[in-house]
Amino acid sequence: MKRFILFIFSVCTFSLVFAQDKRADVKTPNGNDVVAWITEESSVPTRIYLDKECKKAYPNAEPIITYDGFSSSRRFNCHGYAWHMSELTQPLSNPRWIGYEPNNVDEHIYWKDSSYVKTSPLVHPCKISWSSGDHSAISTSEQGWVISKWCDMPLMKHKIADSPYGGSNLNYYVRFFIRGTHLICTQSTYSIENFENLPSGTSVTWSLSNNKLQLISGQGTGTALFKKSGHGDCIIMANFNGITLKKHVSVGMIDPLVGDNSVLYLGTGTWSANSNCGSDPYTYDWYLKKEGEGEAYLVTSSSWNTLTLKSVKANNNMKQPDEYTYFYLYSKVTDTNGNVYKTPTKEIYAYGNVNLIPEFMPMKKSKNSNSEKEFAPIYTVFPNPAHNNLTVKIVSKVFSENSKINIKIYDNYMKLLKNIQSKNKETNINISNLSKGIYFLHIYFEEKLYYEKIIKE
């Protein structure tokens, strides 16, 4: 009987081509393409026959049900199951056939691109490849037992030698990768998965793709500690035994901004930043860059995590131009301990030849305020319009000798023109060097930000 089953096995790879079979997308863990197929199922009589005959020929092997109550299936083969399907949360949800033609070696890509590394002896978990017999299996927690798919015959749990493929000329492959978070807020530890399966004394060289991270400890070992030293993307690399593992991480970067992708002509757009790093309360510094106009500049700073910008004309043309203006917005977020994080930059397109400026309000409630509205006057600005001098007077009852006031003046393009630090209740500002026009005043007082529009005559 075993000889009969071996005959079926020897010819099954030559009877695979069905008109309905088609190529499928599969990648190795390291991201390289694998030649894989979606294949049509065998007929019910064929599956009944193969299940029955295989059980007779290998009574000690344990069939595993695949689809429709059968173990036999033509929807996947040994390589598809061992290298691709077994790594899925639900292995049978994505059946694939790898190695479609006779004597094909498409599965070799899994170790040629270092997704898996050859080891000795057998360890668990690992993949097993037969050098002779064109077969693959996965290890189990039971010593000497494996799980493998026998061509279009059953999926079996069996002892290594108890199959049509024999038990010699075996190679064992283990998946090594860098385990750790994809986001580093301040610092984080990374380790090589399955490092204990490497020969004793294996030394690891840790390195980085840029200076956004700093290695703190662990050089030469399988575990390393890294600390944030910048913002952006970085690659952590571990090299050992001629193998280089890579881990792409985001350093000091918080969730992307949520909000509008575009701003209508003379309309408004709103965006919010949400920090998944650090501790509340936060301060949000909003930066905006207009395409073709140098570096991003500080639009505003506040304890609010939401920013609204309005579209204003960039020239005196009364008609809406048939064009777009592109802007790039991000926020730097400082937590209560002084740690600084950054959002990814969001591209925004505004209709027309315009600038984007904050949608100012006379007073703005801070994030930590308990009241919904604040009616008591906080400050006065006079004279407005002004000629040569401007006065900002704090009239709030909470003003004290320890109060600190920061006053900033911006032009219509949100370029910072003046930055005044004061401890006085009344601050005089010389604006004689400013051209006639409209300017925007930011007043920071008691951890709150207030806005005011002023006119220079």
TORTI-338398 format. One record per residue: x negated, y, z of N, C-alpha, C in turn. Coordinates in pm, whole numbers, plus 50000, padded with zeros to 5 digits. Layout:
BEGIN
XYZXYZXYZ...
# end
This chain:
BEGIN
499174987950000500005000050000499145012650000498065012750081497205024550083496615027049945496315016349876495745017949742496765024549650498045021149669499115027049588499245042049618499185045549746499275059549785498075067349730496905061149733495735067849679495885070249530496555061049462496785063049319497695075149297498755076249380499645087949370498855100749392498005100549494497185112349526496265116049410495685105849347494685108549244495305114849120496585112449095497205117848975498095129849003498355133049133499335143549159498855157149112497555159649117497075172649075497185174548925497385163848851497505164948706498955166448663499895165548758501315166648723501955178648791501125188948816501615200348893502325210748809502045211848684502495223148607503985222148578504765231448640506185232948613506375246348543507375247348459507595259848386507885271448480508485268448598508905279048690507765283648781506625276948782505515280748869504975294348827504545302348926504025315748894502975319848996502105329048954501045333949041501625342049155500905342049269501335349349388500175357249445500485367149526499475375449589499115369949727497855366349743497315361949872495925367949886495575372150007494245377850032493595370750150492285370550149491545365250263491655375250379491305371250502491295380950612490425393050587489385391550503488515402850470489005410850349490205407250299490835415450197490555411950054489915400550026489645396549888490775388049831490995389249701492085382149636491825367149631492895359449651492865344849641493795340749529493355331749445494215326449339495215316849403496485320849405497525312849470498775312649383499615302849410500805300849326502045298649411503175303149356504495299349408504985288049319505215276549378505535264549300506935259449332507525253249232508885247949247508885235149330509985232949398510135221249484510325208449402509895197149459510135184149397511605180349410512015170749334513405166049342513635158649473514875157649514515215150749639514805136049634515075128649527514625114549524513115113149540512375122249477510905121649489510465123849633511065133449702510685136449840511065124849934512215118949910512615107249992511595096049976511205093449851510275082549822508905085249886508375097449870507045100549923507025100050076508055105150140508125104350287508085089850334508865081550267508985067550308507665059950285507065061450168505875053750135504655058250216504535071450241503405076250322503505071350466504705070750519504855065950656504495051050664504825043550561504465029450560502945027850551502305035650467500865034150444500045039450562500555049350633499825055550745500745056450866501035045350929502025045051038501595053051161500315055351180499845062851297499855077951277500015082251154500115096551125501515101351157501635114251196502925119851238503405130051136504465126651061504985136250963505565148551033505405160350972505955172851023506995177750923508205180450971509285184750883508955198450824509145199850693508905212650626510225219450589510865214850480512105220950434513175210450410514405214050440515585205850408515535192050473514845190850585514785178150656513725168650606512935172550507511875164150453510515169150502509525160150496508145164050520507435166850389507675158750288507075160950156507615173850095506725180950025507135193249958506095196949854506565201849744505665206649639505465221749648506025228149749505945242749760504585247449812503805238549870502475242249915501595229849922500285231949923499335220849932498425222650052497385214350061496525214550178495805227850195495265233450085494525245950094495445257650127496635257650066497585268150096497995268150242498185255950298498595255150438497445258650532496285252650510495165254150605494635268350610494455274450492493755287350489494695299350495495895297750445496835309050441498015307450537498805297150518500065295950590499895294150740498885286550782498705283750925498355296151006497925306850938497595319351008498805328351029499945324750972501155332750984501905329251111502685338751161503515336251279504515325151251505075325151132505985314551087505385308550960504545298350974503775293150860504615289250739505775283550760506565278550648507315289650576507215301950626507965313050565507325318150438506065314550412505355319850296504535308850230505195298750174504475287450116503695291349991502455286449982501615289349866500785277049831500495275749701499645264949650498335271349606497235267549669495915272849635495085261449577494515263649458493775253049389494715245649297495215252849197496305247649112495835237049014494625238848961494105229448861493225218848927493055207248863492185196748918490755201748938490135197549047488745200949080488535216149096489615223449127489525237849147488925240849284488205252049296487575255649423488005269649467489255273349439489745286749474489675289449624489765278849706489725280849852488345284849902487315283149822485955286449865485765301249897486655309749843486535324049868486635327150017487305318750094487515321350236486215321150315485235313450272483955313850342482895321250261483095322550132482105329950054482145344850085483345350150125483415364450160483255366650310482805356050384482535356550528483775358450614484965356050555486155355850641486045344650743485425333650701485165322350792483685318750780483135313850891481715310750898481545295950931480635289450860480395275150881479715272851016480245263151092479685259751223479555244651235478905240651341478775226351371478515225051520479125215751591480075205651543481505211151541482485202051537483885205751536484255213151663484875224851647485395232551760486855235951728487565240851829488955244751807489145259051856489795267551773490405264651643489395266051529489595258051425488735259251307489455253551186488885256151069489345250150944488355239150907488855228750841488025217450802488145215650651486995214550585486975212650441486225199950408486815191550323486175179350276485325182750154483995180750164483135183450050483475174249934483845162149964484325152849862485805150349890486615150549790488035147949810488905160249795488325172249787489075184449763490255185549859489945186849988490995187050090490645196850200491695202550265491515211550378492495207950488492105211050612492955208250729492665218750835493495218850940493235227251057493075218351179492275222851273492065215151395493285216451486493375207651585494405208551688493715207951824494485210151929493935209552064493625195252108494105185452031493835171352061492575167051987491595162852062490295159252005490445148751896489885151651777489905141951667491145142451581492165150151619493405151151542493435164351466493965163851343494085175751259495485176151198495805187351135497035188551058496645192050916497185184650819496885187650679498065183650592498125190050476499165187150377498545178150271499235167250237498705157550142499295160250004498655169149929499125172549795500605176449801501485170249717502925173049728503625162649814502815155349891503355145649986503555152350122503685144850233504045151050360502965160150420503425168850509502565176150601502385167250722501135163750753500875153350853499965158350966500255153451087499305154251197498675140351207497325139951199496695126851188495255127651239494685116151268493265115651298492495118251169491315123951182490595128951065490435118350956490085106250994489825095850894491075088650849492195090950916493435083650887494255091350783493735092150661494405099450554493855094450421494465098250310493925093950180492565099950145492065109050229490855116550195489615111550269489775102150362488635097050437488205106850546487075103750611486625111950723485175115650717484575116150598483165119650585482995132250502481755137350503481415149450427482295161350467482395163550598483255174150650482445186650683483035198150655482475210950695483485218350781482995225050884483865231950978483635246950968484735254450967484665268950951485475275951060484875286151118485515293651227485685308151183486785313951223487065328151193486445336851302485445344751264484865354551355485335368451313485775376351408486175390051379486035398451504486035411551486485895420751598487275423451656487445419651781488735421651848488705434651927489775442451913489895455051986490935463851922491245474851987492275483951940491845491351814492825495451733492535503351614492445518251647492835522051769492795536051810491945537551935490965546451931490145549552047490485563752093491085564752212491415577952266490165584252327489545577352422488305582352483487185572152471487455559652512486475548952496487205535552494486545525452439487185512452427486125501552410486495489352452485605477752443485995468852326484995463852253485215455052139484375442452156484935431152115484235418352130484425409852005483505400451985483575391451870484385379251908485485377251839486345365851864485625352951829485715342951916485095329751900483575330251910483065340651975481625342151990481025330252065481805324152154481315312952233481005300752147481515300552022481245289351933479935290751856479255302151873477955303951809476855297651893475715294551834474615288751911474195297752026473825291552135473375299052253472195308052217472245320352268471165329852240471365338252117472515336752048472775344951930472815359651968472055367851897471985382151924472805389851822473545399851867474415407851781473875422051774473765427351653473375441251633474625449351601475005458251694476165466851674475725479951608476495484851512476185497651445477485504551406477355517151363478515525451332478315532251197479425535251130479345541650998479115556651006479375562751123479165577151139479015580251288478925593251320478675597251459479935600751536481095596251489482345598851561482485590051685481655579551692481605570751809480175569751859480025566251986478715564152046478715550752119477715542252092477585529552162477075532152303477835527752402477475529952542476715518052599477195505952570476535493952624476905481852539476125471052553476445458452489475605454752369474625463152334473775459752219473105446252242473175437352143472595424052154473555413352203474715417552255475685407952308476925407452219477875398952257479115397552181480185407452220479925416152317480895426152363480205439652376480835450252323480215463552325481245474052364480765484552432481605495652474481245508052392482275514452333482075526352252482855538052310482275550152296482895562252349483095572252236484215579452243484535589552143483535601052146483055604952029482175616552019482595625651903483765623151846484295631251736485715627151705486215631451592487565628151549487535622951405488335612651379488445607551243488255592551237488035587551116487885573151093486425568951109486235556851159484895551551179484945536351160483825530551121483735515951105482745510651208483215501351291482345494351385481835481751316480525479451320479935467951252479145459351350479265446251335478505436751416477785427151323476485426251335475685417751247475015406651328475165394151283474495382851347474385371551245473285364351251473055352751164473305355851017472965368050973473155371850835474575375450798475455376450897476865379550874477145393450930477925401450857478335414650905479855415150916480335417551038481765419451062482045434351070483245438351024483605452451024484985454451088485115465551159486385469351220486625484151193487695487351122488035501251095488875506751211488445517851268489145523651382489395538451358490355543751431490665557951429490245563751563489405574051561488805579451682489455592751719490055593251838490655605551888491785610751802492375602051721493465606151632494785600951688495755609851704497055605951756498035603951641499295601751674500295598651572500395609751468500745606251344500915616451240502015626351277501905638551225502945648451245504265643751185505345646751253506675643451205507345656351161507835656751037508485668850991508605669550841508855681650791509165683850651507935681650563508195676450444507135675050344507055687350254508125695350251508175707150166508915718350237508685730550189509365742450242509965749950124511265752650132511925760150026511425774550020511605780549906511165794449887511865803449989511055810450070511525819250178512345811650283512135798550287512795790350387511855787050503512215777050582511395773150697511175757950697510145754050767509855739850790509445737850934509725726050989509425723251130508685709951142507685709751232506885697851254506655696051404506495683551445506235680651586505085670751597504325672151706503195663351735503505655451861503215642551859503445634051976502175626552009501685628552130500405622752168500595609052232499865599052180499825585852242498515583752314497795594752340496565594452417496665604852529495925602352637495835612352742497075613552828497095624252911498155626253010498775640052996500085640753017500835653153016500445661653139500475675153130500925683353019499845685252912500305688052790499405690152677499455704652629498385708852564498355721452491498125718252344498895724852257498855721952114498285733752038497155731551970496565741651882496885737551738497625746051668498075742851533497185749651430496675741851335495775746951232496405745051094496265755351011496845755150877495795759550775495755752650663494855756350553495665757650426495475768850356496095770850226495115766050119495615758450024494745752749922493965763749850492635761749843491785771249774491355783149856491635783049988491315794650072490515790750195489405783550176488465781250284488965771750391488465773950515488735764750625490115767250686490595757050757491855758550829491685768650941492725776350967492675786451072493745783551177493515788751296494435786551407495705794651385496825787951373498105794651356498645799251490498635790251587499175793551718498765782951818498775786451945498525777152055499675778252154500155767052202501245767452299501365754052368502225753652469502515741052537503695733952473504195739552365505255732852288504625723552185505275712152164504745702652066505415704251930506195715051913506895717351788506505730851728506325731051597505965743251525506925745251409507415757551395508235761351280507525772251202507355769951072506725779750984507745784650883507655797350851508545802850748507735807350627508385806750512507775810350386507965825350361506855832350333506915846550299506175848750168506555859250094505935861949965504455865149981503665859849890502235862749891501915875249810502895880649735502715893049661504065900149653504135910949578505345919049571506305914849461506025903649396506915898749291508265895049351509345901049300510675898949357511295885849308510755879849202511305867449150510565855449205511285844649217510645832349264509805826349153508475824949173507625818949070507925804049055507745799248934507975785048906506685777448935506345776249065505105769549102505195765049248504185757349288504085752849427502825758649488502855760049621501655763449697501445752349798500235746549801499975735349891499285740350019499735734550131499155737550262498825724450332497895725350429497465713550504497505716950653498295709450728498585712750868498135701450960497505704951071497215695051174497225701951310497245693851414497255699251550496165692651632495445700751709494525695651810495245696151944495265684952011496045683652135495095681652252495205690152352494375689252471495225684652588494795673852655495585668752767495185675552897495825671453005495625677953134494205676553187493455666553135492065664453179491045670853086491525678252987490625684952894490185676552776490695664452762490365656052646491105661252523490395661752410490955667352288491195656252186492385656052129492755646352026493255654151904493365647251792493735654051668494735645551591495695652151528496625645051440496005643951301496415634051224496005634051082496545646651013495875651050910496315662850835497515659450748498515668150754499735666050675499755675750558499965670450437500065678950319501505683950306501645697050283502945703450269502925711450140503975710550060504055719349944505235728749961504965741649938505975752049952506315757449813507595759749788508045764849659507655779549645507055782949531506695796649503505285800149546504855812049510503545817249552503745824049687503525816649794503905821149927502795818550028502995824250147502225820750266503175814850368502645807150461503435801750571502975808250700503915813850775503605820150903504565814951008504225815751136505125810651241506465818051241507505810651268508835816451287508885821551429508495834351449508335839751583509675842751649509645842151783510755846351867510205856051970511005865252024510495874652123509915867752245510545857052288510055849552403510185834752371509295826752426509305812452397509115804852526510015795552554509955787852677508855777452667508075775752775507015765752774507595751852791506795741852758507245727952766507625724052908506985730253008507185726253146508215734753219508845744053147509835752553213511075744653248511675747153362512865740053406514135746453354514075759053320515265766153274515395764853124516615765253075516855763952932516545777052860516795788352924516505801352867515905810452973515125819852931514525829253023515005843252985515775849253077516385862053047515585873753105514825871353211514075882353273512995887153179512805900253164511755905353076510375901353128509485898053037508135893653072507125904653044507305911952933506325921852891507025932552809506345943452788506775953452690505555957252606505815960752479504765965152387505165979052336504275988652352504596002252309503296009752275503376020052193504526022952106504586012951991505686011351932505856002351818506946007951729506596014051616505296014351548504226022151625502946018951595501826025451662500866031151559500046041051603499056047151514497656041951545497116046051660495736042451694495616033351815496606033951905496536026152028497856019052054497706007252114498855998852146498705994252291499795994052363499765989952504500655977852525500105967752593500875955952635500965956452786502175956952839502385958052982503185945953032502645938953131503335927653191504295932953298505555929953283506575934753378507175923353459506675911153436507195899653509506815900353656507715895753741507475895853885506435885553927506115876253841505155865853878503715870353857503525882553805502165887653784501465889153919500185884853925499405886254048497975889754011497155892054112495755895554087494965884054025495515871854031494875860153971495375857153830496315865053784496885862653651495855865453542495905857453437495045859353322495915861153198495535870753116496315873952997495385873152876495885866852771495135866152645496025871952536495525882052467496295888852362495545887352231496245882452129495645880651997496495887851893495805894051795496485900851686496095893951555497145890351475496935883751346497505892351235496915890851114497505897750999498575888950936499095893350823500195886150758499785872450706498475870150693497965857250649497515848650767497855853150887497515846451012496015845551034495305855450987493885856751017493735864151150492945858351241492765864451372491905877051358492465888451405491765901251396491215905851530491955903651637491525907951770491885897151871490985895351968491195885452075490765891952206491735895552289491465903252410491815895052534490865893652625491105887452755491285898452859492315897052944492595907653040493125901853170492855908853279493425905553410494315916853461494495926953375495255938653415496725937453376497545943853454498965943753426499255951653299498435961453270498605969753152497325969753071497395965952943496225964752857496365973852736495385982652718495385991752602494495985952492494995986352369494295980452256494115991052148492875992752104492566002151997492795995251862493736000451784494045994551653493756004451541492926014351569492666024751469491986019251344491276008051358490566002451243491445993351158492685991551197493585983051119494295991151011494495985150898495215991650789496705992350822497416001250755498846002250774499515989250731500505984850809501215972650774501795965650894502195953150871502815945050976501795935251031501785933851164500875924551231501665916251333501045905551377501715896551471500885895451598501585896851709500955896951840501265884051913500235877251966500405865552053500015869652194500885867352288500615870752428500705857952510499565853752569499515841852652499535846252799500555841752872500685845953012501355834753090500735830653201501285820153288501625807453209500655803053126500765790753049501925790952950502335802852909503385804352810502905813552698503455811452581503075819152464504275827352418504045840352398505095849352351504645855752220505615858952136505325864552006505955878451994505305887051916505855900251891505355905151755506215911651680505835917851553505565932751578504435937551529504115951551547503845958051411504035971251408503835978851284502765989351307501755989551221500715999851227501026010451119501146022951167501436033951074500176041951042
# end
